[in-house]
Amino acid sequence: MGSWGVSLGQGVLQGLTEYLPVSSSGHLALFQHAFGFQGPALAFDLVLHVATMLATICFFARDIVGLTGEFASGFISQNGRRSDGWRFGWAVVIGTIVTACIGLPLKPVAEAVGDSPRLVGVMLLITAGLTALPMVLSSGRNSLNWKIGLIVGIAQGIAVLPGISRSGATIVVALFCGLAKDEAFRFSFLLSLPAILGAALLELRDVSLSLLPSGWVLGFAAAFLFGLFSLAVVRRLVTSEKWIGFSLYCLIIGVTAIVWPW
């Protein structure tokens, strides 16, 4: 397959698995072990992550503008500190700090897990269990606050481990904290933006853009478009309580990874 085809395939894979509750890092690790598949070069990996980050920004553009304005107004007036944007903003700030404090020290552990397909399988079983939890337990009884942001941030930090789905972990934890389904979905993915941006900036130090494959534009477009598609799918599934298919999928892949004679 030529570089254009490889770039397209990697873009589609990034766009789909970045947001669906199946763990993109876990799938990449298993592909590498099973087929000798090599992940994208660092420069191209950065391009794909920027594409999915832009997909998230476009999908939530109205929310981002509104919440940012309300958060900024909280520094100016007392009334602004009573807004949803003020609470949402601080939840994102606290969640991001906690994610960094947990995720960065776990990076060596994550690399070790990625080197063992059976450990990735165990992590996928955890994801299967998370996404099988009954979504009806969320009643929307609580509003988002910094404490919930802290708890969800812990889940996002742990999700650096290959096989643990970031979207699955953060949405389920947010639901158990009492958030309404749509708010849990929105907070999960807006909380991902600082994490993706931070990871991209860390990678940028070691990137040579001259090493980008010739089909990088096609890969970028595929990751962006399939990212938008995946976000729409996840939103519908969260609000309709139909995650069991992803749970069964992760269960099958996880068990296979554990028993397979690598």
WOQUICOR-V662661 format. One line per field, one symbol per residue. phi: phi as a letter, one per 30 degrees, with the letter a starting at -180 (. if undefined). psi: psi as a letter, one per 40 degrees, with the letter a starting at -180 (. if undefined). Layout:
# WOQUICOR-V662661
phi->???
psi->???
This chain:
# WOQUICOR-V662661
phi->.dddddddddddddddddcddbidddddddddddbidcddeeddededdddddddddddceddddddddddddddcbddddcddddddddddddddddeddcddddeddddddddbeddddddddddddddcddddddcidbcdbdddeddddddddddddejcdddddddddddddjddeddddddedddddddddddddddedcccddcdddcdddddddddddddddddddeddddcicceddddddddddddddcddd
psi->hiddddddddddddddeddigehdddddddddddeehhiiiddddddddddddddddddfddddddddddddddedidddeeiddddddddddddddddddddddeddddddddehddddddddddddddeehheeehefeiihidddddddddddddeehhdhhdddddddddddeeiidddddddddddddddddddddddddehheeehidfdddddddddddddddddddddddeeffedddddddddddddddehg.
